Amino acid sequence: MHFKASVEYGMRPVLYLAEKGSICSSREVADEMSIPRDYLIQLAQLLRNAGIIHARPGKNGGYSLAKDASEISMLDIFNALQNDRLRVERKEAEEGASALLKNITAACSAVEREMEEYMSSITLQNMIERIHDKESDTASGSTRFRTPA
């Protein structure tokens, strides 16, 4: 499974802010995370609207996390960045649909709920810990990516 580019690009600054633990300028985040600055600003607006980051304007402004990293789930970030147009279209398609289509839609919804449950169990803090675990594994010669207990 691959995330849409907007989701991956949107996760980068949030992880960066969690790692830094301080206010970072949009230029710093864009440069360090290889995101075009104009695109970062668009994504940051979505993340700010979702209450994930704070944006402070001005010369000494920038971005910071709005909450502790342990209080932000991957699902929170995903939902902030994901386009809900498909869900609306799915609901509209269900009206007057055949029994088979309704069953298929219900099965897809069940899978979606399972994925959402899993993503809600992974916090930003877990991701930072995974990154550090992977760095230490790479330094020691191991390339296995650990999952949380």
N, CA and C atoms as an extended XYZ file, in Angstrom:
447
Properties=species:S:1:pos:R:3:atomname:S:1:resname:S:1:resid:I:1 pbc="F F F"
N         0.853       -1.178        0.000 N   MET     1
C         0.000        0.000        0.000 CA  MET     1
C         0.892        1.233        0.000 C   MET     1
N         0.535        2.194       -0.817 N   HIS     2
C         1.275        3.443       -0.889 CA  HIS     2
C         0.343        4.595       -0.553 C   HIS     2
N         0.873        5.561        0.184 N   PHE     3
C         0.114        6.767        0.476 CA  PHE     3
C         0.133        7.679       -0.739 C   PHE     3
N        -0.898        8.488       -0.867 N   LYS     4
C        -0.882        9.541       -1.871 CA  LYS     4
C         0.287       10.457       -1.555 C   LYS     4
N         0.807       11.127       -2.571 N   ALA     5
C         1.948       12.024       -2.378 CA  ALA     5
C         1.641       13.094       -1.337 C   ALA     5
N         0.422       13.616       -1.338 N   SER     6
C         0.086       14.673       -0.379 CA  SER     6
C         0.148       14.171        1.059 C   SER     6
N        -0.208       12.906        1.265 N   VAL     7
C        -0.157       12.336        2.620 CA  VAL     7
C         1.300       12.158        3.047 C   VAL     7
N         2.124       11.603        2.157 N   GLU     8
C         3.533       11.429        2.517 CA  GLU     8
C         4.205       12.778        2.741 C   GLU     8
N         3.992       13.722        1.834 N   TYR     9
C         4.584       15.047        2.000 CA  TYR     9
C         4.068       15.734        3.264 C   TYR     9
N         2.820       15.497        3.616 N   GLY    10
C         2.255       16.091        4.823 CA  GLY    10
C         2.773       15.464        6.098 C   GLY    10
N         3.129       14.177        6.037 N   MET    11
C         3.689       13.506        7.215 CA  MET    11
C         5.108       13.990        7.501 C   MET    11
N         5.842       14.317        6.468 N   ARG    12
C         7.233       14.740        6.649 CA  ARG    12
C         7.381       15.931        7.600 C   ARG    12
N         6.663       17.031        7.371 N   PRO    13
C         6.859       18.165        8.282 CA  PRO    13
C         6.388       17.875        9.701 C   PRO    13
N         5.349       17.070        9.847 N   VAL    14
C         4.860       16.754       11.188 CA  VAL    14
C         5.907       15.935       11.936 C   VAL    14
N         6.488       14.953       11.268 N   LEU    15
C         7.548       14.158       11.887 CA  LEU    15
C         8.768       15.030       12.187 C   LEU    15
N         9.093       15.927       11.285 N   TYR    16
C        10.224       16.828       11.496 CA  TYR    16
C         9.992       17.712       12.727 C   TYR    16
N         8.800       18.282       12.826 N   LEU    17
C         8.480       19.134       13.976 CA  LEU    17
C         8.516       18.337       15.276 C   LEU    17
N         8.051       17.106       15.237 N   ALA    18
C         8.091       16.254       16.429 CA  ALA    18
C         9.537       15.974       16.833 C   ALA    18
N        10.367       15.735       15.861 N   GLU    19
C        11.775       15.447       16.119 CA  GLU    19
C        12.504       16.677       16.670 C   GLU    19
N        12.234       17.836       16.092 N   LYS    20
C        12.914       19.071       16.513 CA  LYS    20
C        12.399       19.566       17.865 C   LYS    20
N        11.086       19.466       18.085 N   GLY    21
C        10.510       19.895       19.354 CA  GLY    21
C        10.492       21.394       19.569 C   GLY    21
N        10.588       22.164       18.499 N   SER    22
C        10.584       23.618       18.616 CA  SER    22
C         9.925       24.228       17.379 C   SER    22
N         9.810       25.546       17.372 N   ILE    23
C         9.261       26.244       16.216 CA  ILE    23
C        10.300       26.213       15.101 C   ILE    23
N         9.844       25.871       13.909 N   CYS    24
C        10.725       25.807       12.748 CA  CYS    24
C        10.120       26.644       11.627 C   CYS    24
N        10.958       27.372       10.943 N   SER    25
C        10.473       28.202        9.845 CA  SER    25
C        10.029       27.326        8.678 C   SER    25
N         9.160       27.869        7.857 N   SER    26
C         8.695       27.118        6.693 CA  SER    26
C         9.860       26.826        5.761 C   SER    26
N        10.807       27.740        5.655 N   ARG    27
C        11.975       27.520        4.789 CA  ARG    27
C        12.806       26.344        5.310 C   ARG    27
N        13.045       26.308        6.622 N   GLU    28
C        13.814       25.213        7.217 CA  GLU    28
C        13.136       23.878        6.967 C   GLU    28
N        11.837       23.806        7.252 N   VAL    29
C        11.102       22.550        7.073 CA  VAL    29
C        11.113       22.137        5.609 C   VAL    29
N        10.845       23.073        4.722 N   ALA    30
C        10.818       22.767        3.290 CA  ALA    30
C        12.175       22.255        2.820 C   ALA    30
N        13.246       22.932        3.226 N   ASP    31
C        14.588       22.522        2.809 CA  ASP    31
C        14.964       21.160        3.384 C   ASP    31
N        14.749       20.981        4.681 N   GLU    32
C        15.148       19.734        5.341 CA  GLU    32
C        14.331       18.535        4.887 C   GLU    32
N        13.070       18.751        4.548 N   MET    33
C        12.186       17.648        4.168 CA  MET    33
C        11.954       17.546        2.663 C   MET    33
N        12.695       18.320        1.878 N   SER    34
C        12.606       18.281        0.411 CA  SER    34
C        11.177       18.428       -0.090 C   SER    34
N        10.532       19.493        0.397 N   ILE    35
C         9.165       19.806       -0.014 CA  ILE    35
C         9.181       21.212       -0.607 C   ILE    35
N         8.609       21.413       -1.781 N   PRO    36
C         8.517       22.784       -2.290 CA  PRO    36
C         7.797       23.661       -1.258 C   PRO    36
N         8.359       24.835       -0.976 N   ARG    37
C         7.838       25.683        0.099 CA  ARG    37
C         6.367       26.042       -0.106 C   ARG    37
N         5.972       26.359       -1.313 N   ASP    38
C         4.570       26.702       -1.563 CA  ASP    38
C         3.645       25.525       -1.255 C   ASP    38
N         4.097       24.317       -1.567 N   TYR    39
C         3.307       23.120       -1.286 CA  TYR    39
C         3.250       22.876        0.216 C   TYR    39
N         4.374       23.089        0.900 N   LEU    40
C         4.399       22.953        2.355 CA  LEU    40
C         3.367       23.878        2.998 C   LEU    40
N         3.293       25.089        2.524 N   ILE    41
C         2.344       26.056        3.087 CA  ILE    41
C         0.905       25.574        2.897 C   ILE    41
N         0.597       24.991        1.746 N   GLN    42
C        -0.748       24.442        1.510 CA  GLN    42
C        -1.041       23.290        2.469 C   GLN    42
N        -0.080       22.377        2.609 N   LEU    43
C        -0.263       21.233        3.499 CA  LEU    43
C        -0.355       21.684        4.954 C   LEU    43
N         0.447       22.664        5.318 N   ALA    44
C         0.432       23.170        6.693 CA  ALA    44
C        -0.929       23.770        7.037 C   ALA    44
N        -1.586       24.377        6.072 N   GLN    45
C        -2.927       24.925        6.299 CA  GLN    45
C        -3.904       23.805        6.684 C   GLN    45
N        -3.831       22.687        5.972 N   LEU    46
C        -4.692       21.540        6.286 CA  LEU    46
C        -4.380       20.995        7.678 C   LEU    46
N        -3.098       20.888        7.986 N   LEU    47
C        -2.670       20.369        9.288 CA  LEU    47
C        -3.052       21.329       10.413 C   LEU    47
N        -2.983       22.616       10.139 N   ARG    48
C        -3.388       23.619       11.138 CA  ARG    48
C        -4.887       23.547       11.369 C   ARG    48
N        -5.657       23.436       10.297 N   ASN    49
C        -7.114       23.342       10.418 CA  ASN    49
C        -7.538       22.117       11.214 C   ASN    49
N        -6.734       21.059       11.168 N   ALA    50
C        -7.032       19.827       11.897 CA  ALA    50
C        -6.503       19.863       13.332 C   ALA    50
N        -5.856       20.946       13.711 N   GLY    51
C        -5.340       21.075       15.068 CA  GLY    51
C        -4.079       20.266       15.336 C   GLY    51
N        -3.336       19.939       14.288 N   ILE    52
C        -2.119       19.143       14.444 CA  ILE    52
C        -0.893       20.033       14.629 C   ILE    52
N        -0.863       21.149       13.916 N   ILE    53
C         0.254       22.074       14.070 CA  ILE    53
C        -0.260       23.477       14.366 C   ILE    53
N         0.625       24.294       14.928 N   HIS    54
C         0.390       25.729       15.092 CA  HIS    54
C         1.213       26.434       14.029 C   HIS    54
N         0.682       27.510       13.515 N   ALA    55
C         1.426       28.350       12.581 CA  ALA    55
C         1.511       29.732       13.186 C   ALA    55
N         2.742       30.197       13.398 N   ARG    56
C         2.940       31.529       13.969 CA  ARG    56
C         3.516       32.427       12.884 C   ARG    56
N         2.776       33.471       12.494 N   PRO    57
C         3.253       34.358       11.431 CA  PRO    57
C         4.351       35.301       11.947 C   PRO    57
N         5.012       35.918       11.006 N   GLY    58
C         5.984       36.946       11.358 CA  GLY    58
C         7.420       36.512       11.169 C   GLY    58
N         8.305       37.468       11.440 N   LYS    59
C         9.737       37.270       11.230 CA  LYS    59
C        10.279       36.073       12.017 C   LYS    59
N         9.871       35.922       13.243 N   ASN    60
C        10.332       34.815       14.074 CA  ASN    60
C         9.293       33.690       14.156 C   ASN    60
N         8.407       33.656       13.178 N   GLY    61
C         7.337       32.673       13.176 CA  GLY    61
C         7.767       31.356       12.593 C   GLY    61
N         6.794       30.521       12.420 N   GLY    62
C         7.042       29.201       11.857 CA  GLY    62
C         5.986       28.229       12.322 C   GLY    62
N         6.338       26.970       12.291 N   TYR    63
C         5.416       25.908       12.649 CA  TYR    63
C         5.912       25.148       13.876 C   TYR    63
N         4.957       24.653       14.651 N   SER    64
C         5.251       23.767       15.776 CA  SER    64
C         4.065       22.827       15.939 C   SER    64
N         4.274       21.747       16.679 N   LEU    65
C         3.160       20.842       16.944 CA  LEU    65
C         2.147       21.523       17.856 C   LEU    65
N         0.887       21.265       17.626 N   ALA    66
C        -0.175       21.835       18.454 CA  ALA    66
C        -0.406       21.008       19.713 C   ALA    66
N         0.030       19.745       19.682 N   LYS    67
C        -0.142       18.826       20.809 CA  LYS    67
C         1.141       18.023       20.966 C   LYS    67
N         1.219       17.309       22.057 N   ASP    68
C         2.340       16.407       22.268 CA  ASP    68
C         2.306       15.312       21.203 C   ASP    68
N         3.480       14.841       20.790 N   ALA    69
C         3.576       13.814       19.751 CA  ALA    69
C         2.850       12.524       20.136 C   ALA    69
N         2.717       12.268       21.417 N   SER    70
C         2.017       11.052       21.860 CA  SER    70
C         0.501       11.187       21.741 C   SER    70
N         0.012       12.395       21.466 N   GLU    71
C        -1.422       12.644       21.345 CA  GLU    71
C        -1.896       12.763       19.897 C   GLU    71
N        -0.980       12.636       18.954 N   ILE    72
C        -1.319       12.760       17.534 CA  ILE    72
C        -1.135       11.396       16.883 C   ILE    72
N        -2.208       10.862       16.313 N   SER    73
C        -2.119        9.548       15.660 CA  SER    73
C        -1.844        9.723       14.167 C   SER    73
N        -1.367        8.647       13.575 N   MET    74
C        -1.167        8.661       12.132 CA  MET    74
C        -2.506        8.860       11.425 C   MET    74
N        -3.586        8.365       12.022 N   LEU    75
C        -4.911        8.562       11.438 CA  LEU    75
C        -5.285       10.045       11.447 C   LEU    75
N        -4.934       10.757       12.516 N   ASP    76
C        -5.208       12.199       12.568 CA  ASP    76
C        -4.552       12.910       11.386 C   ASP    76
N        -3.288       12.582       11.149 N   ILE    77
C        -2.535       13.219       10.060 CA  ILE    77
C        -3.123       12.807        8.714 C   ILE    77
N        -3.372       11.520        8.560 N   PHE    78
C        -3.935       10.995        7.319 CA  PHE    78
C        -5.255       11.679        6.989 C   PHE    78
N        -6.143       11.758        7.979 N   ASN    79
C        -7.453       12.376        7.752 CA  ASN    79
C        -7.339       13.857        7.421 C   ASN    79
N        -6.376       14.536        8.018 N   ALA    80
C        -6.189       15.961        7.725 CA  ALA    80
C        -5.780       16.177        6.276 C   ALA    80
N        -5.048       15.231        5.727 N   LEU    81
C        -4.479       15.385        4.391 CA  LEU    81
C        -5.264       14.671        3.291 C   LEU    81
N        -6.110       13.733        3.672 N   GLN    82
C        -6.837       12.906        2.715 CA  GLN    82
C        -8.049       13.653        2.170 C   GLN    82
N        -8.326       13.435        0.925 N   ASN    83
C        -9.503       14.024        0.287 CA  ASN    83
C       -10.701       13.120        0.564 C   ASN    83
N       -11.726       13.629        1.222 N   ASP    84
C       -12.903       12.818        1.553 CA  ASP    84
C       -13.927       12.738        0.414 C   ASP    84
N       -13.568       13.252       -0.743 N   ARG    85
C       -14.472       13.224       -1.887 CA  ARG    85
C       -14.901       11.796       -2.223 C   ARG    85
N       -13.979       10.827       -2.109 N   LEU    86
C       -14.311        9.443       -2.451 CA  LEU    86
C       -15.375        8.870       -1.535 C   LEU    86
N       -15.338        9.216       -0.260 N   ARG    87
C       -16.353        8.719        0.681 CA  ARG    87
C       -17.725        9.259        0.333 C   ARG    87
N       -17.771       10.521       -0.031 N   VAL    88
C       -19.047       11.139       -0.413 CA  VAL    88
C       -19.577       10.459       -1.671 C   VAL    88
N       -18.706       10.240       -2.661 N   GLU    89
C       -19.131        9.587       -3.895 CA  GLU    89
C       -19.605        8.161       -3.632 C   GLU    89
N       -18.936        7.459       -2.707 N   ARG    90
C       -19.335        6.085       -2.385 CA  ARG    90
C       -20.734        6.073       -1.787 C   ARG    90
N       -21.004        6.984       -0.867 N   LYS    91
C       -22.335        7.047       -0.244 CA  LYS    91
C       -23.402        7.371       -1.281 C   LYS    91
N       -23.100        8.295       -2.196 N   GLU    92
C       -24.056        8.647       -3.235 CA  GLU    92
C       -24.315        7.459       -4.161 C   GLU    92
N       -23.265        6.675       -4.454 N   ALA    93
C       -23.410        5.523       -5.343 CA  ALA    93
C       -24.241        4.423       -4.702 C   ALA    93
N       -24.239        4.342       -3.373 N   GLU    94
C       -24.990        3.302       -2.671 CA  GLU    94
C       -26.497        3.464       -2.849 C   GLU    94
N       -26.956        4.691       -3.008 N   GLU    95
C       -28.386        4.934       -3.162 CA  GLU    95
C       -28.850        4.297       -4.473 C   GLU    95
N       -29.786        3.376       -4.394 N   GLY    96
C       -30.324        2.715       -5.576 CA  GLY    96
C       -29.399        1.660       -6.159 C   GLY    96
N       -28.327        1.290       -5.432 N   ALA    97
C       -27.379        0.309       -5.940 CA  ALA    97
C       -27.921       -1.106       -5.780 C   ALA    97
N       -27.350       -2.027       -6.547 N   SER    98
C       -27.733       -3.440       -6.451 CA  SER    98
C       -27.264       -4.002       -5.112 C   SER    98
N       -27.826       -5.138       -4.731 N   ALA    99
C       -27.436       -5.801       -3.483 CA  ALA    99
C       -25.953       -6.177       -3.524 C   ALA    99
N       -25.474       -6.632       -4.682 N   LEU   100
C       -24.061       -7.004       -4.814 CA  LEU   100
C       -23.156       -5.800       -4.572 C   LEU   100
N       -23.494       -4.671       -5.192 N   LEU   101
C       -22.681       -3.469       -5.007 CA  LEU   101
C       -22.703       -3.017       -3.547 C   LEU   101
N       -23.853       -3.102       -2.915 N   LYS   102
C       -23.943       -2.729       -1.496 CA  LYS   102
C       -23.070       -3.653       -0.642 C   LYS   102
N       -23.047       -4.948       -0.959 N   ASN   103
C       -22.217       -5.891       -0.215 CA  ASN   103
C       -20.729       -5.620       -0.428 C   ASN   103
N       -20.368       -5.321       -1.651 N   ILE   104
C       -18.968       -4.999       -1.947 CA  ILE   104
C       -18.559       -3.731       -1.216 C   ILE   104
N       -19.423       -2.730       -1.234 N   THR   105
C       -19.154       -1.475       -0.540 CA  THR   105
C       -19.022       -1.703        0.960 C   THR   105
N       -19.871       -2.559        1.520 N   ALA   106
C       -19.799       -2.878        2.947 CA  ALA   106
C       -18.477       -3.573        3.277 C   ALA   106
N       -18.035       -4.475        2.404 N   ALA   107
C       -16.755       -5.168        2.624 CA  ALA   107
C       -15.596       -4.174        2.573 C   ALA   107
N       -15.625       -3.273        1.620 N   CYS   108
C       -14.578       -2.245        1.522 CA  CYS   108
C       -14.591       -1.352        2.763 C   CYS   108
N       -15.759       -1.021        3.241 N   SER   109
C       -15.876       -0.193        4.447 CA  SER   109
C       -15.307       -0.910        5.664 C   SER   109
N       -15.510       -2.223        5.746 N   ALA   110
C       -14.962       -2.997        6.867 CA  ALA   110
C       -13.434       -2.976        6.848 C   ALA   110
N       -12.849       -3.133        5.665 N   VAL   111
C       -11.392       -3.067        5.539 CA  VAL   111
C       -10.902       -1.678        5.928 C   VAL   111
N       -11.599       -0.668        5.468 N   GLU   112
C       -11.235        0.712        5.794 CA  GLU   112
C       -11.268        0.946        7.300 C   GLU   112
N       -12.285        0.432        7.977 N   ARG   113
C       -12.384        0.588        9.444 CA  ARG   113
C       -11.212       -0.087       10.157 C   ARG   113
N       -10.818       -1.268        9.678 N   GLU   114
C        -9.678       -1.980       10.266 CA  GLU   114
C        -8.391       -1.169       10.088 C   GLU   114
N        -8.198       -0.620        8.900 N   MET   115
C        -7.006        0.189        8.641 CA  MET   115
C        -7.011        1.440        9.521 C   MET   115
N        -8.164        2.065        9.655 N   GLU   116
C        -8.272        3.254       10.493 CA  GLU   116
C        -7.979        2.929       11.954 C   GLU   116
N        -8.463        1.785       12.413 N   GLU   117
C        -8.208        1.379       13.795 CA  GLU   117
C        -6.710        1.203       14.027 C   GLU   117
N        -6.042        0.551       13.076 N   TYR   118
C        -4.599        0.353       13.205 CA  TYR   118
C        -3.855        1.692       13.173 C   TYR   118
N        -4.210        2.550       12.222 N   MET   119
C        -3.536        3.844       12.111 CA  MET   119
C        -3.772        4.710       13.338 C   MET   119
N        -4.923        4.574       13.964 N   SER   120
C        -5.191        5.371       15.158 CA  SER   120
C        -4.374        4.876       16.354 C   SER   120
N        -3.872        3.637       16.270 N   SER   121
C        -3.064        3.093       17.367 CA  SER   121
C        -1.599        3.513       17.278 C   SER   121
N        -1.193        4.088       16.153 N   ILE   122
C         0.196        4.508       15.965 CA  ILE   122
C         0.261        6.024       16.154 C   ILE   122
N         1.015        6.441       17.163 N   THR   123
C         1.153        7.875       17.420 CA  THR   123
C         2.389        8.421       16.719 C   THR   123
N         2.439        9.715       16.660 N   LEU   124
C         3.602       10.401       16.123 CA  LEU   124
C         4.843       10.019       16.937 C   LEU   124
N         4.670        9.887       18.245 N   GLN   125
C         5.774        9.476       19.113 CA  GLN   125
C         6.269        8.081       18.731 C   GLN   125
N         5.345        7.156       18.444 N   ASN   126
C         5.740        5.812       17.988 CA  ASN   126
C         6.580        5.885       16.720 C   ASN   126
N         6.178        6.750       15.803 N   MET   127
C         6.910        6.889       14.544 CA  MET   127
C         8.320        7.413       14.783 C   MET   127
N         8.472        8.394       15.665 N   ILE   128
C         9.801        8.923       15.985 CA  ILE   128
C        10.657        7.804       16.582 C   ILE   128
N        10.074        7.028       17.475 N   GLU   129
C        10.807        5.901       18.069 CA  GLU   129
C        11.204        4.882       17.003 C   GLU   129
N        10.325        4.608       16.055 N   ARG   130
C        10.641        3.679       14.963 CA  ARG   130
C        11.797        4.207       14.118 C   ARG   130
N        11.783        5.491       13.852 N   ILE   131
C        12.860        6.089       13.061 CA  ILE   131
C        14.195        5.901       13.780 C   ILE   131
N        14.217        6.165       15.074 N   HIS   132
C        15.453        6.007       15.844 CA  HIS   132
C        15.867        4.541       15.929 C   HIS   132
N        14.904        3.628       16.069 N   ASP   133
C        15.215        2.198       16.085 CA  ASP   133
C        15.838        1.775       14.763 C   ASP   133
N        15.276        2.265       13.668 N   LYS   134
C        15.796        1.901       12.349 CA  LYS   134
C        17.200        2.462       12.168 C   LYS   134
N        17.442        3.679       12.643 N   GLU   135
C        18.781        4.257       12.546 CA  GLU   135
C        19.791        3.420       13.316 C   GLU   135
N        19.428        2.980       14.519 N   SER   136
C        20.361        2.168       15.300 CA  SER   136
C        20.521        0.780       14.692 C   SER   136
N        19.464        0.223       14.096 N   ASP   137
C        19.562       -1.067       13.412 CA  ASP   137
C        20.493       -0.963       12.214 C   ASP   137
N        20.378        0.123       11.457 N   THR   138
C        21.221        0.324       10.281 CA  THR   138
C        22.678        0.472       10.705 C   THR   138
N        22.920        1.221       11.781 N   ALA   139
C        24.285        1.412       12.263 CA  ALA   139
C        24.896        0.103       12.740 C   ALA   139
N        24.075       -0.795       13.274 N   SER   140
C        24.585       -2.069       13.777 CA  SER   140
C        24.590       -3.153       12.697 C   SER   140
N        24.151       -2.806       11.494 N   GLY   141
C        24.161       -3.762       10.396 CA  GLY   141
C        22.831       -4.441       10.143 C   GLY   141
N        21.857       -4.263       11.014 N   SER   142
C        20.535       -4.865       10.831 CA  SER   142
C        19.668       -3.905       10.025 C   SER   142
N        18.875       -4.445        9.136 N   THR   143
C        18.007       -3.590        8.326 CA  THR   143
C        16.536       -3.842        8.607 C   THR   143
N        16.231       -4.659        9.617 N   ARG   144
C        14.833       -4.972        9.940 CA  ARG   144
C        14.165       -3.778       10.598 C   ARG   144
N        12.951       -3.514       10.204 N   PHE   145
C        12.170       -2.408       10.778 CA  PHE   145
C        11.286       -2.978       11.858 C   PHE   145
N        11.423       -2.466       13.074 N   ARG   146
C        10.669       -2.972       14.215 CA  ARG   146
C         9.275       -2.382       14.261 C   ARG   146
N         8.328       -3.170       14.707 N   THR   147
C         6.968       -2.694       14.913 CA  THR   147
C         6.734       -2.526       16.407 C   THR   147
N         5.810       -1.642       16.812 N   PRO   148
C         5.595       -1.432       18.239 CA  PRO   148
C         4.960       -2.663       18.891 C   PRO   148
N         5.233       -2.812       20.168 N   ALA   149
C         4.683       -3.958       20.915 CA  ALA   149
C         3.230       -3.738       21.225 C   ALA   149
